[in-house]
Amino acid sequence: MDAKPQSMNDDRKTAEAFAKSWTHLPAGSIYTFEQFEDWLAPLRRDDVAGKSVLELGCGNGSLLVHLVKWQPSQITGVDLGESTEAARRNMGDTGYENYKIEQADLSTFSSSGFDVVLCIGVLHHLAEPTTGFDSMIANVKPAGRFHCWVYAREGNNSVIRFVDPLRRFTSHLPWMLTKYLIATPLAALYFIYAKFLRQMSNIELLRKAPLFEYSLWIAQRPYAFFRHVAFDQLVSPRTAYIDKQTVESWLKHPRIGPETAYVIFRNGNSWKFGGRVR
């Protein structure tokens, strides 16, 4: 019997680690509807209504439960981890009927195509991000749209310098230890920092503070969300930070219409990008 490629094994370990995070959340979405709209912009309701939509790396369905409000004709969510069980429960609670949640590897997932394909916060955790991007494009119908979000290398110097080395250690610990003894106090410290920056955001000098724009954004959320984000950061066995040059190289894919491609720097530390396929 042929052994599985090492990249597939690595991605399975990452999916299992994230399942520890996503399956221990309250029912429903961890995100607000405003956050959902922010992540998907420039896509809007008119781009989704009546269309078939695929999300690669759907976690517990936190984005999909909001997507229902945009009235797509059909929704499919794919995730490699056991968080698919939570996604099915959360989607079932919405009352929306025409959905399917599949436990599968997004890098090898194959379909007849969707009108809209989303991949939010996933490519940067894959062993081979480019393979994941290519798979996403392969699942878009001709003239269909795709939209991604990834951690940026630009603007994340403090995270790369201090958080990422810690992640390399904490990702090997029992998840409860990582969540409650490490992520919980660190999230509290960042919570205070972000709230301070938001309160004092009119002071010009503070605009040079690390993660300034991102801190203003996340400071609108309660502490529980900070802890969720911190745990997500520290439990992952693999995280890459994608620079703009890499994103732009992906968008040169032969199926993508170059005049439709866009790249947006979000909150000073991440990239949103997408377009249409030919």
Secondary structure as GFF3:
##gff-version 3
##sequence-region A 1 278
A	DSSP	alpha_helix	6	22	.	.	.	ID=ss1
A	DSSP	alpha_helix	33	40	.	.	.	ID=ss2
A	DSSP	alpha_helix	45	48	.	.	.	ID=ss3
A	DSSP	beta_strand	52	56	.	.	.	ID=ss4
A	DSSP	alpha_helix	64	67	.	.	.	ID=ss5
A	DSSP	three_ten_helix	68	70	.	.	.	ID=ss6
A	DSSP	beta_strand	74	79	.	.	.	ID=ss7
A	DSSP	alpha_helix	83	94	.	.	.	ID=ss8
A	DSSP	beta_strand	99	103	.	.	.	ID=ss9
A	DSSP	beta_strand	114	120	.	.	.	ID=ss10
A	DSSP	three_ten_helix	123	125	.	.	.	ID=ss11
A	DSSP	alpha_helix	129	138	.	.	.	ID=ss12
A	DSSP	beta_strand	140	151	.	.	.	ID=ss13
A	DSSP	alpha_helix	157	158	.	.	.	ID=ss14
A	DSSP	pi_helix	159	163	.	.	.	ID=ss15
A	DSSP	alpha_helix	164	170	.	.	.	ID=ss16
A	DSSP	alpha_helix	175	177	.	.	.	ID=ss17
A	DSSP	pi_helix	178	183	.	.	.	ID=ss18
A	DSSP	alpha_helix	184	199	.	.	.	ID=ss19
A	DSSP	three_ten_helix	204	208	.	.	.	ID=ss20
A	DSSP	alpha_helix	212	218	.	.	.	ID=ss21
A	DSSP	alpha_helix	223	235	.	.	.	ID=ss22
A	DSSP	alpha_helix	244	250	.	.	.	ID=ss23
A	DSSP	three_ten_helix	258	260	.	.	.	ID=ss24
A	DSSP	beta_strand	262	266	.	.	.	ID=ss25
A	DSSP	beta_strand	270	276	.	.	.	ID=ss26
###
